[in-house]
Amino acid sequence: MAKHLIIHGRVQGVGFRESMRWEAERLGVTGWVRNRRDGTVEAVVAGSAESVAAIVQWAHRGPPAARVTEVAVAETDGSFASFDWLPTA
């Protein structure tokens, strides 16, 4: 299972990407995360239904300094070997 996420709010400059990478590794989720020039964070997460649901739930709150206002979630395809942090797009 794979999901594409766009996370809105105060999500840049608060350690969101690194925290998401740690959480993904803890949950056994693969994929990637990156900042976008519009101030959002974008991610693709893949894994078991349970682990993907857990990382999506985590994305709704993020790390302590984040203030997530919205998470847009869409179905996608993808298979990844690890969870990576990509350059800003």
MDTraj code that builds the backbone (N, CA, C; nanometers):
import mdtraj as md
import numpy as np

residues = "MET ALA LYS HIS LEU ILE ILE HIS GLY ARG VAL GLN GLY VAL GLY PHE ARG GLU SER MET ARG TRP GLU ALA GLU ARG LEU GLY VAL THR GLY TRP VAL ARG ASN ARG ARG ASP GLY THR VAL GLU ALA VAL VAL ALA GLY SER ALA GLU SER VAL ALA ALA ILE VAL GLN TRP ALA HIS ARG GLY PRO PRO ALA ALA ARG VAL THR GLU VAL ALA VAL ALA GLU THR ASP GLY SER PHE ALA SER PHE ASP TRP LEU PRO THR ALA".split()
xyz = np.array([
    [0.0845, -0.1170, 0.0000],
    [0.0000, 0.0000, 0.0000],
    [0.0893, 0.1237, 0.0000],
    [0.0474, 0.2264, -0.0729],
    [0.1233, 0.3514, -0.0782],
    [0.0281, 0.4702, -0.0803],
    [0.0698, 0.5771, -0.0137],
    [-0.0089, 0.7012, -0.0073],
    [0.0810, 0.8196, -0.0388],
    [0.0214, 0.9181, -0.1059],
    [0.0874, 1.0451, -0.1347],
    [0.0285, 1.1489, -0.0397],
    [0.1135, 1.2211, 0.0324],
    [0.0690, 1.3182, 0.1319],
    [0.1192, 1.4575, 0.0967],
    [0.0329, 1.5566, 0.1154],
    [0.0726, 1.6970, 0.1144],
    [0.0309, 1.7522, 0.2506],
    [0.1298, 1.7981, 0.3272],
    [0.1055, 1.8410, 0.4648],
    [0.1166, 1.9932, 0.4707],
    [0.0106, 2.0565, 0.5203],
    [0.0009, 2.2027, 0.5265],
    [0.0142, 2.2505, 0.6703],
    [0.0532, 2.3756, 0.6861],
    [0.0643, 2.4381, 0.8173],
    [0.2053, 2.4880, 0.8393],
    [0.2436, 2.5001, 0.9649],
    [0.3827, 2.5360, 0.9969],
    [0.4608, 2.4056, 1.0032],
    [0.5089, 2.3645, 0.8867],
    [0.5712, 2.2328, 0.8750],
    [0.7136, 2.2386, 0.8193],
    [0.7604, 2.3581, 0.7876],
    [0.8991, 2.3730, 0.7446],
    [0.9763, 2.4477, 0.8521],
    [1.1028, 2.4110, 0.8702],
    [1.1855, 2.4752, 0.9710],
    [1.1581, 2.4262, 1.1125],
    [1.0876, 2.3138, 1.1238],
    [1.0525, 2.2601, 1.2566],
    [1.1002, 2.1150, 1.2735],
    [1.1840, 2.0671, 1.1817],
    [1.2345, 1.9301, 1.1898],
    [1.1362, 1.8256, 1.1403],
    [1.0389, 1.8673, 1.0588],
    [0.9350, 1.7745, 1.0144],
    [0.9932, 1.6587, 0.9331],
    [1.0775, 1.6904, 0.8351],
    [1.1296, 1.5844, 0.7473],
    [1.2124, 1.4824, 0.8243],
    [1.3021, 1.5307, 0.9090],
    [1.3865, 1.4375, 0.9846],
    [1.3021, 1.3553, 1.0821],
    [1.2075, 1.4199, 1.1477],
    [1.1197, 1.3474, 1.2402],
    [1.0362, 1.2434, 1.1662],
    [0.9901, 1.2776, 1.0467],
    [0.9115, 1.1821, 0.9689],
    [0.9987, 1.0643, 0.9257],
    [1.1231, 1.0923, 0.8903],
    [1.2148, 0.9836, 0.8521],
    [1.2358, 0.8896, 0.9697],
    [1.2561, 0.9434, 1.0899],
    [1.2734, 0.8584, 1.2088],
    [1.1477, 0.7752, 1.2351],
    [1.0308, 0.8390, 1.2253],
    [0.9051, 0.7678, 1.2502],
    [0.8831, 0.6592, 1.1450],
    [0.9142, 0.6894, 1.0201],
    [0.8998, 0.5901, 0.9129],
    [0.9901, 0.4701, 0.9390],
    [1.1133, 0.4957, 0.9782],
    [1.2050, 0.3847, 1.0073],
    [1.1532, 0.3021, 1.1242],
    [1.1006, 0.3683, 1.2270],
    [1.0467, 0.2977, 1.3436],
    [0.9291, 0.2080, 1.3039],
    [0.8461, 0.2561, 1.2114],
    [0.7266, 0.1826, 1.1688],
    [0.7528, 0.0848, 1.0536],
    [0.8718, 0.0875, 0.9954],
    [0.9015, 0.0019, 0.8812],
    [0.8401, 0.0520, 0.7521],
    [0.8196, 0.1836, 0.7419],
    [0.7618, 0.2456, 0.6230],
    [0.8752, 0.2896, 0.5310],
    [0.8556, 0.2745, 0.4008],
    [0.9517, 0.3222, 0.3022],
    [0.8889, 0.4368, 0.2233],
    [0.9707, 0.5054, 0.1437],
    [0.9215, 0.6158, 0.0612],
    [1.0154, 0.7340, 0.0668],
    [0.9580, 0.8533, 0.0680],
    [1.0393, 0.9750, 0.0714],
    [0.9592, 1.0926, 0.1259],
    [1.0323, 1.1989, 0.1653],
    [0.9725, 1.3226, 0.2144],
    [1.0569, 1.4393, 0.1636],
    [0.9904, 1.5522, 0.1340],
    [1.0628, 1.6725, 0.0909],
    [0.9795, 1.7969, 0.1190],
    [1.0493, 1.9098, 0.1323],
    [0.9829, 2.0394, 0.1384],
    [0.9430, 2.0796, -0.0024],
    [0.8376, 2.1600, -0.0098],
    [0.7973, 2.2187, -0.1381],
    [0.8082, 2.3701, -0.1264],
    [0.8324, 2.4338, -0.2384],
    [0.8512, 2.5788, -0.2388],
    [0.7283, 2.6551, -0.1903],
    [0.6107, 2.5930, -0.1940],
    [0.4882, 2.6603, -0.1485],
    [0.4709, 2.6546, 0.0035],
    [0.5684, 2.5989, 0.0759],
    [0.5638, 2.5944, 0.2215],
    [0.5066, 2.4657, 0.2790],
    [0.4627, 2.3743, 0.1930],
    [0.4107, 2.2464, 0.2395],
    [0.5228, 2.1434, 0.2443],
    [0.4919, 2.0289, 0.3030],
    [0.5803, 1.9128, 0.2993],
    [0.5074, 1.8049, 0.2200],
    [0.5784, 1.7385, 0.1309],
    [0.5225, 1.6320, 0.0475],
    [0.5910, 1.5010, 0.0829],
    [0.5137, 1.3931, 0.0846],
    [0.5721, 1.2621, 0.1143],
    [0.4969, 1.1542, 0.0391],
    [0.5666, 1.0481, 0.0090],
    [0.5065, 0.9237, -0.0376],
    [0.5499, 0.8183, 0.0624],
    [0.4520, 0.7472, 0.1172],
    [0.4792, 0.6454, 0.2185],
    [0.4251, 0.5117, 0.1704],
    [0.5012, 0.4060, 0.1928],
    [0.4616, 0.2731, 0.1466],
    [0.4937, 0.1694, 0.2527],
    [0.4096, 0.0673, 0.2572],
    [0.4296, -0.0408, 0.3525],
    [0.2996, -0.1139, 0.3758],
    [0.2920, -0.1824, 0.4884],
    [0.1686, -0.2531, 0.5230],
    [0.0579, -0.1513, 0.5496],
    [-0.0656, -0.1950, 0.5370],
    [-0.1789, -0.1053, 0.5621],
    [-0.1704, -0.0447, 0.7013],
    [-0.1336, -0.1244, 0.7993],
    [-0.1242, -0.0772, 0.9383],
    [-0.0147, 0.0272, 0.9549],
    [0.1032, 0.0032, 0.8975],
    [0.2140, 0.0980, 0.9139],
    [0.1887, 0.2270, 0.8361],
    [0.1288, 0.2168, 0.7184],
    [0.0963, 0.3379, 0.6417],
    [-0.0092, 0.4196, 0.7160],
    [-0.1093, 0.3553, 0.7710],
    [-0.2111, 0.4271, 0.8487],
    [-0.1468, 0.4975, 0.9679],
    [-0.0502, 0.4329, 1.0327],
    [0.0170, 0.4925, 1.1488],
    [0.0986, 0.6147, 1.1092],
    [0.1710, 0.6115, 0.9969],
    [0.2511, 0.7275, 0.9572],
    [0.1609, 0.8405, 0.9087],
    [0.0482, 0.8085, 0.8462],
    [-0.0472, 0.9130, 0.8058],
    [-0.1042, 0.9797, 0.9308],
    [-0.1372, 0.9015, 1.0310],
    [-0.1868, 0.9578, 1.1564],
    [-0.0802, 1.0469, 1.2199],
    [0.0444, 1.0019, 1.2209],
    [0.1536, 1.0822, 1.2738],
    [0.1648, 1.2140, 1.1970],
    [0.1507, 1.2113, 1.0635],
    [0.1633, 1.3315, 0.9805],
    [0.0600, 1.4378, 1.0180],
    [-0.0526, 1.3971, 1.0729],
    [-0.1543, 1.4940, 1.1139],
    [-0.1113, 1.5770, 1.2353],
    [-0.0091, 1.5329, 1.3077],
    [0.0407, 1.6118, 1.4208],
    [0.1863, 1.6518, 1.4017],
    [0.2702, 1.5654, 1.3419],
    [0.4106, 1.5959, 1.3181],
    [0.4902, 1.6079, 1.4468],
    [0.6112, 1.6656, 1.4378],
    [0.6947, 1.6832, 1.5561],
    [0.6373, 1.7941, 1.6454],
    [0.6867, 1.8064, 1.7684],
    [0.6294, 1.9015, 1.8639],
    [0.6190, 2.0463, 1.8146],
    [0.7162, 2.0956, 1.7392],
    [0.7147, 2.2361, 1.6957],
    [0.6239, 2.2609, 1.5752],
    [0.5774, 2.1566, 1.5106],
    [0.4916, 2.1721, 1.3916],
    [0.3497, 2.2098, 1.4323],
    [0.2800, 2.2758, 1.3421],
    [0.1376, 2.3064, 1.3574],
    [0.0696, 2.2662, 1.2271],
    [0.0282, 2.1417, 1.2194],
    [-0.0331, 2.0880, 1.0977],
    [-0.1780, 2.1344, 1.0910],
    [-0.2156, 2.1927, 0.9769],
    [-0.3530, 2.2392, 0.9586],
    [-0.4333, 2.1488, 0.8662],
    [-0.3642, 2.0754, 0.7786],
    [-0.4334, 1.9882, 0.6835],
    [-0.3353, 1.8852, 0.6281],
    [-0.3850, 1.7664, 0.6028],
    [-0.3072, 1.6639, 0.5330],
    [-0.3937, 1.6098, 0.4206],
    [-0.3523, 1.6354, 0.2968],
    [-0.4209, 1.5803, 0.1799],
    [-0.3598, 1.4438, 0.1518],
    [-0.4438, 1.3417, 0.1443],
    [-0.3973, 1.2041, 0.1262],
    [-0.4588, 1.1481, -0.0007],
    [-0.3747, 1.0891, -0.0863],
    [-0.4221, 1.0269, -0.2087],
    [-0.3555, 0.8910, -0.2257],
    [-0.4278, 0.7993, -0.2892],
    [-0.3697, 0.6689, -0.3232],
    [-0.2616, 0.6898, -0.4288],
    [-0.1575, 0.6084, -0.4231],
    [-0.0518, 0.6131, -0.5232],
    [0.0121, 0.4756, -0.5335],
    [0.1055, 0.4619, -0.6237],
    [0.1825, 0.3390, -0.6380],
    [0.3255, 0.3685, -0.5968],
    [0.3938, 0.2677, -0.5531],
    [0.5338, 0.2874, -0.5214],
    [0.5892, 0.1755, -0.4376],
    [0.7128, 0.1446, -0.4641],
    [0.7867, 0.0460, -0.3874],
    [0.9267, 0.1035, -0.3687],
    [0.9722, 0.1089, -0.2473],
    [1.0979, 0.1747, -0.2154],
    [1.1815, 0.0853, -0.1247],
    [1.3123, 0.1014, -0.1317],
    [1.4024, 0.0208, -0.0492],
    [1.4204, 0.0804, 0.0897],
    [1.3994, 0.2126, 0.1027],
    [1.4225, 0.2805, 0.2299],
    [1.3324, 0.4040, 0.2359],
    [1.3509, 0.4861, 0.3380],
    [1.2794, 0.6131, 0.3472],
    [1.3818, 0.7233, 0.3328],
    [1.3657, 0.8062, 0.2293],
    [1.4666, 0.9079, 0.1950],
    [1.4134, 1.0493, 0.2128],
    [1.5054, 1.1407, 0.2270],
    [1.4788, 1.2836, 0.2386],
    [1.5249, 1.3443, 0.1066],
    [1.4331, 1.3944, 0.0258],
    [1.4652, 1.4478, -0.1075],
    [1.4814, 1.5986, -0.1031],
    [1.5495, 1.6555, -0.2039],
    [1.5654, 1.8011, -0.2114],
    [1.4307, 1.8700, -0.2321],
    [1.4261, 1.9967, -0.1957],
    [1.3059, 2.0786, -0.2136],
    [1.2645, 2.0798, -0.3598],
    [1.1337, 2.0740, -0.3811],
    [1.0809, 2.0741, -0.5187],
    [0.9943, 2.1964, -0.5398],
])
top = md.Topology()
chain = top.add_chain()
for i, resn in enumerate(residues, 1):
    res = top.add_residue(resn, chain, resSeq=i)
    for name in ("N", "CA", "C"):
        top.add_atom(name, md.element.get_by_symbol(name[0]), res)
traj = md.Trajectory(xyz[None], top)
